[in-house]
Amino acid sequence: MALIPLSLLLLLACFSTSSSSSLYADHCSSVVPESEATSLFVDSDYSFRISTGYFSGGGEGVFGSPRASNSSFPYFRFYAKYLHKTRSPDVLQVEGTLVLRVGHPTVFHGMTFHRRRPRRNVTLQEEATIDFSGFWSESTGKLCMVGHGIFYKPLGDPLHLSAVLKLNYPMTSNISTSLVSGTVESLGPHHIDPISLVAYAQKEYDFTMIPEANHSCSSLPFQEESLSFGPTSVCSNLLQYVTGRTFQLDYGNYGSGCTGSNCGTLSSSFGFSARFLSFDMIQCSENGRLHLYIEFSNSSYLSYDVPMVPKKSMMGEGYWDHVKNRLCLIACHILEGSSQASPSVGDCSIGLSLWFPTVLTLRRKDVVGHMWSNKKKRDPGYFSMVSFHRSGGRMVTIPGLRYNYTLIDSVSGPCKVRSGSTQSSEERYPDGRCSRDMRFSIAVEDAGGRSGWGEANVFSMGDEFCDDYDFVTTSETASFVPAADWVAKNQSVWNVSYAISYYMYSASAEGGEQFGIAAEGIYDAGSGTLCMKGCRSPSLPTKNQTAIDCEILINIQFPPLHSKMGDRISGTINTTRSKQDPLHFDPIKLYSQQIYAAEVTEAIWRMDVEIVMVMISLTLSCICIGLQTFHAKKHRDALPSMSITMLGVLILGYVIPLVLNFEALFANRSRSGFLSLRSGGWLDVHEVIVRILSGLALFLSFHLLQMAWSARSSDENKGHRVAEWTTLKLCLPLYFAGALLTWLISSRHHLQRSEFSRQRYGSRWEDLVPYAGLVLDGFLLPQIVLNVCRNSKDKILTPFFYVGITITRALPHLYDAYRSRSYNRRIDSSYIYASPDRYFYSLVWDVIVPCEGLLFAAAIYLQQRVGGDCLLPQRFRKRVEYEAVPVVAL
């Protein structure tokens, strides 16, 4: 019988193989003849990979006739899974996956703005994933494959597809043959229109245009001093500061349309108007030669590996000139062919040069370049030289770079700085030694109700430049390490330069406006004030904002170190122009919830301490409950006197936080991801250990409950059951009244919270978790009531239990009282032990709870020594009368 399923599987496999072979024979045999695979082939030179390409077509039913726009691209990716040798020497069998999407591949902004990609299980993009199998011919460069896949729509059922993929994928390419192009055609009942593919080849490359690039650059006058790169650092610097970055084309006055002579000629030459360009897929060799493609756009939003759109892209090839320290390129247009599947490389008469100036100023960017036409002025397609500069990303911090402050004299008037100010012992501000303290995200809002977000990145402070981690010295004789002489400098007033960028949303203008400000001024570390003048330019010019505006005044106030919760960076961006000036704008307010590096370090240290305290507290709880279990086994005669209600409260006190609150406790730290990263994974280990210890405490409590319940099962303990029922009737109304009051108060607060706060703190039922903790704080109350009802003196509870558990419940409040005086509450997610957001922790409760626990523990001690009703007034105590019995003499 076991052979039947096996035979069926073999039959299905044979049928599937024959079906695929039949499809290939019908649709691909004329392109690349099928050949029998012999062995697995592994060679990096033959890797079939297209990281990002452009596609079009598919029809209205699939992808909705996608077109490239500022907000999304139709793009595809192809990865080969396996390569096999075949009996034909120049033919390889290829198995791979093709993914087609409409959206932004790994979107980011040139000024380091980020968007999150949607999660795969919540697909917001149209997407098709097809697994292909076929053959590639090395001699012809043809690839033909057949396969099956699924097309996903955000609001629709998946569509199963069968398709054939045909690609022109040459083994070796040059600037004229470096295009990968092809089609995807559907097979079977679910028909879609053919999809055209075009991408940049990522295989071996032959440089054929280096002489042309050299000749084109040699005609360009070059007088500016620029940074030099060693032979081994050219590629790394170009990849870091050029690839995937936006470069803004400088046309002068550039409104909603091209009006200048240069702009008009460039537009007519390219067939479209563009505001930005980017260099993508830079592939650099050790000798400084490189090839790439150039993408034009009207948006500063871009991504690494932007899809190469025909007519809006160029192929480029060139080298790094070590004599004049510049990049020289020759570029060719990508033209649309007779069909969308046959684009071609056309006119190669465009020259480009790019370099890194040695001296930077407010208006001189760190990466600049020129683009020009090598044609004669009368030739069609000629355009005058156009300049461009890098408009975003971290500033260049390369040895040899200098910054020249040009507006400091003009800042001294509007910016009032206290001469010789020093940092107060009471209020200390960032001293500028840590670049992370000086750069921050911002939220902006103007008087007209528009709001937005952005970033303020410090570029230089004094003679030091800022990289991604800290300030560095860039003099040619200095090593590329964090500057160590900060400590020796007794200075509190610094010259400083910033790159500020922000995006303003607008209800009337779709998409809003993107602005960039290059500013320089003075930072006073004694008062935490930053005052600068800057030049503002919109990334997307409008009719009202066409020119660079250098009449900008920026004032920012940093909060003191170790400031209280709610303190934040605040400031304004103002214009010094009159209201009649066309470039006048309303004041813009900015603020930021900045967390300083010292506060993060302190929070990490405190989190480590609190993690240990949580573990110690749970471990002590387990030990105390275990000792009570051994005590109960030694005094089984007194076991019926243990309150089942008390044990139920103890169990619920562990169950409710474990079930409802534990995920929320550790989800809080996701709001400050750097804490999780800086902890080195210790938080994840802590989560597992706490779960184990909480589960152990719960198990021991259940075992203790089972022992007490079994001891009351006999008829002789009926009095204990009656007293327990009385205890329950007295305690339950008290518990329910407290829960109702807590729920009503939390409901009122819940209605007053914003939507963000509701998502942050959860539902109203989760607000009952702190009340569960409060009930657990008074876990001895049912035992006290039971002892009163029975006037019991049974020593059923060991001091290790009722005193130990009381201590573990009081310690968090004692610690919170110490913490509130020693630390300022700035990072909520760093509070693991005695979290103020999740329990009743305040100055009042920090006094009430320990006193309550001490009072209840003392009551148990007295009851077990004197009697259960010793807590009652004399007149309420039970009286036992003794009747005299006559003595009979014998």
N, C-alpha and C positions, 0 to 999 in steps of 0.2 A: 504493500500500500504506500510506503514511503517513496517508492519510485515514481508514482503517478505525478505528484506535485513537481518533482524534479524534472520529469519529462516535459511537463507543461511549461515550466520555466525555460527549458532549453528550446522548446518549440517557439515560444514567444520571442526569445532572443534572436533566433534564426529569422523569424518573420520580420522583426524590427530591422535587422541588418539588411535583409533582402529588400525591404521597403526603402531604406535610405539609399542603398546602392541603385535601386531603380530610379529614384528621384534624381540622383546625381547623373545617371546615364542619360536621362531625358533632358536635363537642363544645363549640364556642365561638361559633358564629354567633348563637345566641340571646342571648348575653351582650354581646358587642361585634361587630357585623357586620364582616366582612373588607373591607378597602379597599386599593386599589392604592397602593404606595409611590411617591413622586415624587422626593424628594431627602433628603439627610442633614440631620438636625436637630440643632443644637448650642445648648443653652441650659441654664445651671446650675440655673435654677428648675425644670426638668423632669427633673432627674437622678433616676433610679430606683435607690435604694440602701438596703439594709437591712443595717446592719453586724452586728447580732446580734438574733435573734428566738428565740422559744420554739416548739417543736412537740411534738405528742403523737400517738400512734397508730402505724400501720404493722404491727401484729400481732406475734406471737411470732417469725415467721420473719425479720422485718426490724426491727432496733433493739430487739427483745425488749421491746416495750411500755415505752418509756423513761419515766422519771419523774425529776424534779429531786431532787437530794440534795445533801448537803454536799460530796461528793467529785466530782460530775459533773453536767452539765446536758445535756439534749437541746436543741441550738440550731441555728439555720440562718442563712445569709447569702445575700443576693441582690445581684447587681451587673448593671446593664444595660451591655451592650457597645456597642450601636448603637441610635440612635433615628432614625426616618425619618418625614418628613411624608407624608401620604396625601392622596388626593383629597377625603376627608371632613375638614372644617375642624377638628373637635374630636377627631380620632382620630390617634394616633401608632402606628407599628409599632415594636415593642420586641423586641430580641434580647438575652438575658441568661443568666446561669448561676445556678443554685440549688445550694447546698451544705448538706447536712444532716449533722450529726455528733452523737455522744454523747461528752461529755468536758468539759474546762474550756477555754474560749476565752481564750488568753493569760493563763494563771493567774499570779497573784502574791498575796502576802499583804500585808495592810495595814501590816505592820511590815517591809516590803521583803524578805520571803522570796520566793524564786523557784522555780518548777519549769520544767523544759525541756519544750517541746513535742516530741512524737516526730517524727522525720524522715518525710518523705512516703513514701520508699521502704521504710520499716519501719512500716507503718500499724498502730498499736495501738488505734485507735478505729474504731468502725463509722462508715462514711461513705458518702454517696450524692452524686454530682455529676451534675446534669442540665442540659443545654443546651436552653433554651426559645426559642420564637419565637411572637409573637402580637401583640395589639393592646390599646391602652389608650384609654379614653374620658375626656376631660377633664370632660365634663358630668356623667357618672354616677360617675366615680372607679373604674370597674370595669376590671380587667386580666384577660385570659384568654390563655393560652399553651399550646402543645403542644410536646413535645420528647422527646429520647432521652437516656439516661444510663446510668451504671454504679453499682451498689451494691457496696461493698467490705466484707468481713468480715475480722477479723484471721486467722482460721483457716478460710478457705473460699475457694471460687472466686468470682470476680466474677460478679455477676448483672446482665444487661442489661435495662434498663427502658425502657418508653414510658409517658409520663404527661401529664396535663393539669393546669395550674396556674391556679387562680382566686383572685384577690386583690381585696379592697376597699381601694384605694389613693387616697384623696381628694387633689385638687389642693391644697386649703387646708384646714387643720384647726384645731380649738381643743381645749380640755381635754376636751370631750365626744366629739369625733370624731377624736382623734389615735391611735386604734388601727388598725393594719393587720392585717386578719384574712383568712383564706382556707383553701383546702384543696389538697392534691395527691392526685390519684386516678390509679391505675395503669391502663394500657391494654395490650392484648396478652396473650400467654400467661402471663407472669410476674405473677401477681396479688398485690397486697399490699393490706392494709386502708387506707382513706383516712387521710391525715395532715393534722392540723389545724395551722394556722400562726397565730401572733399576734406582733406586734412594735409598736414605737413609731415613729410617722410621723416622717420626717426632711425634710419639705418645708415650705412656707410655713405660718406659724402666726399665728392671731389671738388676742390676749390679751383675754379676756372676764371674768376673775375677779380683776383687780387691785383693784377696790373691795372685794370680799369679803376679800381678803388683808389690805388696809389696816385694815378694820374688825376683823378677827380679832386682828391684832397690837396694835391700839390698846388692847384690853382687858387686855393683858399688862403687869403692872408690870415696869419695867426700870430698875434703879438702878446696875448695874455699868458701869464705864468700859470702852469697847471701842475697838479700832483703827478708824481712819477710812481710807477708800479714795477716791482721786480718781476722777472720772468715767471716766477712760480705763483705770484699773487694776482696776476691780471684776471684770470678766469674767476677766482673767488670774489674779487671786488666787483666785477661786472655782474656776476650772478646775484650778489647781495644788494647792490644799489641800483641796478638797472632793470633786470628781468622782472616782469610783472608789475612795474611801477608806472604810474601815469605821468606823462609829460605834457605840459600845456603849451600849445602853439601860441606864439606872441604875434598877433596881428595889429596891435595898437587898438584903436576904437573898433570894437566888434560887438554889434548889437544882436538883435534877433536874427538878422540876416547878414551876409557878407556885403560890406559897402566899400571897404578899402580896395585900392588897386591890386595890392598883393593878394588879398583874400579872394577877390573876384577871379584873378588869373589862376590861383591854386584850385579854386572850386571848379572852374571850367576845365582845368587839366585833369583833375581826378574824377570829375563827374558828380561830386558831392561836396558839401561843406563839412569841415571837421574842426573841433576845438581841442581834441586831445589825441595823443598817440601813445602806444605802448609797445615795448619790445618783448616778445614772447618766444618761448622754446629756444632760448639761446643755447647752442651747443658749441662749446669752446674747446680748442685743442691746446696742448702744452706750449706750442710755439706762438700763442696769441692770436691764431686765426679762429674765426668763428662764423657761423651762419645762423640765421634766425628768420622770423617773419615779424612784420610790423602791422599793427592793427590801428585803424583810425576810428574815432568815436566822438560823440557830442556829450558824453557823460564821463565824469570822473570815477564812476563806479566801474570796477573791473574785477577780474579774477586771474589767478595764475592759469596759464593755458587757455586764454580766451579763444573761442572757436574762430578759425580763419574764414572770414566771410569774403567771397569773391567780390571784386570791385572796391572793397573797403580795406584791402590788405595788400601788402607788398612782401616779396621775398628779399632778403638781404644777405650780403656776404662781405667780409672785410677782415681787418686785422688791427691790432693795437700798435700804434706808432710809438716806439720807445724813445725816439729822438725828440719829437714834439709833444709827447705824452697825450695822445688823443686817439680816439677810435675812429677809423675811417671805414665807411661802408659804401657799397654800390647797391642800389635797390631796384627791383623790377615790379611793375604792376602785375596783379593777378586779374586776368580778364575772364569774363564769362564766355563760354563757347556757344556753339549752336544749340546745345542742350545744357541743362543744369548739371549733368553728369560729366561734362567735358570742359572744365575750366582750363585755362592755359596761362603760362607765364609770358607776359608781353614786354612792353617797353622797359628797357634797363638803363634809363638815362637820368636817374635820380641819385644824387650824392648826399650823404649824411656824414656829419662829424659830431663827436661827443667828447667832452672832457670834464675834468674835475678842477675848478679854479682853486688856486692856493689860498687866496684871500677872499673871505666872504664878508658881505655887508648885509644890511637889511634888504636891499634890493638885488643883491647878487646871490643867486642860488648856488647850491652845492654841486649840482650836476646840470650842465647846460650843453646846448648844441645848436647846429644849423642844419637846414635842409635846403637844397637848391636843385635847379635843373641844369643838366649839362648840354641842353639844346641851345641853339641860337635864339635870340629874342624874337625873331620873326617866325620861327618854327612853331607849328601847332603843338600845344601842350607845354609851352615854356611858362615858367613862373619865376618871380623874383625870389631871392633868398628869404627864408622864414626861420626865425629863431624859435627855440623851445627850451623849456627848463622843467626840471622835475618838480612836481606839485605836491608830492606827499611822501609818506614813509618816514622812518627814522633818519635823522640827519647823518651825513657822512662824518665819521670820526677816524680819519686816516692820518698817520704821522706826516707832519709837514703842513697841516692845515692851520690857518690863522683866521681870527675874526676881528673885524675892524668896527668898533662901535661909532656910529655916525650921528646918532640922535641924542646922545647923553646930555649935551649942552642944552638942547631944547627941552629936555625932560626936567631939568633942575628947577625950572620955573613952576610948572603946575604940580610937580611932585615935591611935597614938603617932607624932607628927611631930617630927623633929629641928628644933629652933628655929634659924632662921638658916642652915639647911643650904644648901650651894652645890654646884654640879656639880664633881666631881673631874676633874682633867685626864686621868686614866687611864680612868675609866668615866663616860661621859656618857649621859644618858637623854633621852627626848623632852622638850623644854622647853614643849610645849603650843602653840607658834606655828602648827603645821600640824595642822588638824583630821583629816587623813587618818591621821596617826600615832596619834590618840587614839580612833578608831573601828575596830572589828575584828569579824570573824566569830568565833564561839566554838563549841567542842564541850563538852558538859556530861555529867556522869556522877555518879550518886549512890551511896550505900553499898549500896543494894538491887540494884544491877546495871543499873538503867535508864540509858539514854544518850539523847542528843539533840543538837540543834544550834540555833544562834540568832545573834543580833547584839547588839553593844553600841555604841550610837550616842551620842556626846557631844552634849549640847544646848547647854550654856553653860559657859564657863570665865571666872571673874571676871565682868566686865561685858559680855563679848563672847558672841555667839551663833554657832552653827555652822550653815552652810548646806551644800549639796552639795559645795562646793569648799573653803571656808576659813572662818575666823572673821570675823564682820562686826559692825560697830557698828550698833545699831538705834535710837539716840537720834534724835529728830525733827530735830535740827540736823545730823546726820551724813549723809554720802552713803553709798549702799549699795555699799560697796567693801570689800575686805579691810582689816582694821585695820592701820594702819601703825605704831602706837605700841607694838607688842609689843617691838620692838627696844630702845626706850628704857626699858622696864620692867625693872629689875634685881630680879626677884622669882622665887623658885623654888617657893613654896607658893601654891596657887590653890584658891579655891572652885570646885567643878565640879558639874554635874548631868548625869545620864545617863538614857537610855531603853534598858533591856535587855529583850530578848524571847527566849524559847527554847521549843523544842518537845521534850517528853520522851516517848519511845516507851515502851510498856509491853506486856509479853507477855500480861497478863491483861485489860487494857482496850483495846478496839479503837480504833485511831487515836491513843492516847496523850492527852496534855494539853498545852495551849498556855498559857504564862505570860507575863505582862508585869510588869516592875519599873520603877517610876519612882524614881530614887535621886539623892541629892546628898551631897556630902562634900568631901574634901580630896585634892588631888593634889600630891605632893612631887616636883618635878622633880629635886631633888638626889639622891634615892634611887630614883626610878622607882616609888614606891608610890602606889596609889590606894585610899583607904578611904572607904566610903560607907554610909549607912543608906538603906533604901528601903522602898517599899510594893509588895507583890506581890499581883496579882489574877489568877486563872485566866480565860482567855478562854472556856473551856467548863467551868463550875462542875460539881463533883461533890458527892456527899453528904458527903465528908470535907473539902471546901474550898469554902465558900460565901461567905466575907467577905473583904474586903481586909485583908491582913496587913501592918502597918507595923513589925513587929519583925524586920527583916531587916538583917543586917550583911554587907557585901561587901568583900572584900580582894583586890586585884589587884596583881601585881608585873610591871612591864614589864622586858624584857631591855635591856641597854645597847645603845646605838647601835654598829653594826659588831660585833655579837656573833657568836659562832661558830655553825657549823651545829648544829642541835639545840636551841639556846636558843629559848624561846618565852614568850609571855605565859601566866602561870598565876595562879590565884586560887581563891577559895572563896566560896560563898553560904551563909551560916549563919543560923539563927534564934536569937534570944536568949530564946525561950520555953522553959519546962520541958518535959520529956518527957510530962508528964501533960496538957499543953495540947492541945486538939484541933487547933490550927493548927501544932503542932510538926512539923518535917520533918527528915529526915537531911541532913547537910551535902552540898552539891553542889560538885563540883570542876569548874572550867572552865579551858580552855587554848585558845590560838590561835597559829598560825604567822604572826605579824604581820611584815610587811616594811615598814620605814619609808621615807618619801618620799626621804630622803637616800640610802638604799641603792639605791632604784630609779634615781635620777638617776645615781649612780655606776655601776650596772650598765649603764645605757644608754650611758654614755660608754665603758665598757670594751668593750661589745659593738661599738661603732663602731670602736675600735682593733683588736679581734680580727678583725673583718670585713676590714679593710685588710690585716692580717697574713696571713690565709688567701689572699687574692688575690695578695699579693706572693709568698708561698711557692709557689703553683701556677704563677705566671708565671715565677719563677726555675727551677722544674722543667722547664717547657716550653723555656726558653732553653737550659738545660744539655743536655737531650736533643737539641735541635736542633743545638747545637755539636758534640755527639758524632757526630751523623749526618754533618755536613760533614767532621769529622775522619776518619771511617771511609771516606768516599768518596775522600779524599786519600791514604789508606794502605790501598788495597785488598789489597795483598800480605799485610798483617797482619790483615785482616778475619776469616779463619778462626780466629784466636786469641781472638776475643771469645766469652765464655761464653753459650751459648744458655740455660742454666739461670738465669744471672743476669738475663737479659732477661725470662725467664718469671716470675721472682720480682717483677721490677719491674712487669710488666703486671698480675699478680694483686694486687699492692699497690694499684693504682689501680682495678681492676675490683671487688674485693670490697667496699670501702667505698662505691663508687659504686652498686652494685646492692643490697646488703643494708642499709647503714647510713645512706644519705643521707636517706631519708624519716624515719627515726627521729631523726636529728640535728635536723631542723627541726620534727618533731612535738613535741619536748621543749618548745619555746617556747610551744606551745598551753596548757601547764599554767599559764603566767603570761601570760594574754592581754594584760595591760596593757603588757608589754614590747613585744609586737608592735605594739600601737596607738601607744605612745609613740615607736617607731622611725620612724613615718611611712611605712611601706611599704619602707624600706631593706632589711629582711630578705628580702623577696620578690625584690627586684632582685639581692641578693647570691646568693640560691639559683640564679637563672638564670645569673649570671656564673660561679659555681663549677662548675655543670654543664658549661658551655661549656669552661672551662679544663681540667677533669678529662678531658673527652672529647678535647681537643687533646693533652694529655699521653699519653693512652692511644693515640691514633692515631700519634703520633711514636714511641712505644715499639714498636708493632707494625711500623712501617716499619723500624726498626732491627733488629728480630728477623728480618724478611724478608730484609734484606741479609746478615745473618750466616748465615742458613740457606742462601741461594743460594750463598754463597762456599764452603760445605762440600760442595756436591753433586758436585764432581769427585772422581775416584779418587785423585788425588795428595794429597788432604786426608783420607785414610782415618785417618791417625794422630790428627788432630784429633777425628774422630768417636769413636774409641776412648777418647781422653782425656776427652771430654765425657761418655761413658757412665760412665766411672769416677767422674767428678765427681758425676753424678746419683746413683750408687749410694752415695756417701759422704754426700751432703747430704739425700737423701730420708728415710732413717731418722731423721736428726736432726730434720727438720721434723715428721715424723709423731709422733715421741715427744713433742715439745713440744706439738703439737696435742692429742694424747691426754691429756696431763697437764692442759692448760688445760680441756679438755672435762670431765674428771672433777672438777676443782675447781669449775667452774661448775655442774655437776650437783648437787653437794652444796649449794652456795649456793642453787641454784634450789629445791630441796626445802625449804629453810629459809625461803624468802621467803613473804610473804603473797600472797594472790591479787592485791591491788592492785599489789604490787611486780612480780609476774610480768607483769601487763599493762603496767606502766611500762617495764620493762627488756627485755621481749620474751622470745623463746625461747632455749634453751641454744645453738642454732646461732649466734645473733647474738652470743653471748659469745665466739665465735671471731674476731670482727672485730678486737678488740684484739690478738690473737695475729698476725693478718695484718699489722697495723701493725708489730709487733715484728720479724717476718720481713723486712719491707721496710726496717726500720732497718739490718739486716745484709745488705743486698742484694749487697754486694761479696764475701761469703764464697764463692759458687761460682766467681767469677773468680780468687780467690786459690788455691783448690784446683786449678783447671785449670792455672794457671801453675806450681804445684808439680809436677803430673803431667807436664807437658811441659818443665819447666825453661825456660820461655819468657821472653825479654827483649823481646818485641814491645811496642812502645809503642802498643797498640791503643786504650787509654782515655786521653782527654785529661784533664788536671787539672781543666778547667772542668766536666767531667762528674762524676768520682768525688768531687772535693772539693765541688762545688756541691750535688749531691744529698745528700751527707753533711751539709752545713750546713743544708739545708732540713729534714732529718729530726731534727737536733739542736736547732734553734731552738725548737720547741714545748716541749721539756723544759727548756731554759734559761728560757723565758718562764714555764712552770709553777712552776719553783723561785722565780722572782721574785714571781709572783702569790700563791703560798701564803704568802709573808711580808708582802706588802703589802695583801692583801685577805682578808677573812673569807668563807668559802664559805657563802652564805645563799640564793642564787637559782641553783639548778642549771641552769635553762633558759637562763641568760644566758651560759653557757660555750660559746662557738662554736669557738674556737681552743684546742687542747689540752684537750679536754673530759675531766675525770677519770672520768666515767661510761662513756666509750666506748673508752678506751685505757689502756695501762699508764702512768699518771702518778702518781708519788709521789716522795718524797725520794730513795729508793733508785734507782728507775728514772731519775729526772732526772739522776743521776750516772752510772749504768751506760751508758745509751744514748749520750750524747755521747762518753764514753770509748771505747765500742765502735766508734763511727763513726770517731773519730780514729785508733784503732789500725788499723782495716781500711784507711783511706786511706793511712796511712803504709806499710802492708805492700804495697799496690799500687805506691806510689812506689818502694820498694826493689826490688821484683821487676822493674819495667820498667827499672831502672838496673843492677842487679847480676845478676839471674837469678831464675827462679821458685823454685828450691830454696834460696834464701839464708835462708829462714826456718827451714829444718830444721837440726838438729844436724849437725856435720861428718860423722859416721859414716853418716848416712842420705842424704847427698847422692850423686848419681850420679858415678862415677869414669870417666874416659875415659883408657885406656892407649894410648900411642903406641909402635908397634914401629919399631926402627931399620932403615932401608933402606940397603943398601950403595950407595956412590956409584961409578959406573963412569966411569973417566977416559976422556976422548975423546982 
